[in-house]
Amino acid sequence: MEKLKTLAELRAEKNISQRELAERLHTSSGSIGMYECGKRTPPLNKAIEIAKFFGIPVEQISFSSVENEQHLEKHSKGAVI
């Protein structure tokens, strides 16, 4: 399985700003920023649109920040889900 990529990583690979991505996806740069830092998850239709824009399956995009993921990993060891 491929490593999940964050929205910020995908943007960096395409060398586009939050504003440019927002314009292409017909949303606000504030929404893009919220998706990147994990404060908001895009609705499914927007997540699919983002995945299509980057040419990857939606399942390969992490809509949480690296810091959030590291925090979850650190504090969920041994947790039963």
WODAVEN-V227373 format. One record per pair of residues at least 6 apart in sequence whose C-alpha atoms are under 6 Angstrom apart, sorted by sequence separation. I is the first residue (numbers start at 1). GAP is how many residues later the second one is. D is the distance in Angstrom with one decimal. If there is no record, write none. Layout:
<<I/GAP/D> <I/GAP/D>>
//
This chain:
<<22/6/5.3> <34/6/5.2> <35/6/5.5> <51/6/5.8> <22/7/5.1> <51/7/5.0> <19/10/4.9> <48/10/5.9> <18/11/5.4> <38/25/5.9> <38/26/3.9> <37/27/6.0> <38/27/5.2> <35/28/5.7> <37/28/4.7> <7/29/5.7> <6/55/5.7> <4/56/4.7> <5/56/5.0> <6/56/4.8> <4/57/5.4> <5/57/5.7> <4/58/5.7>>
//
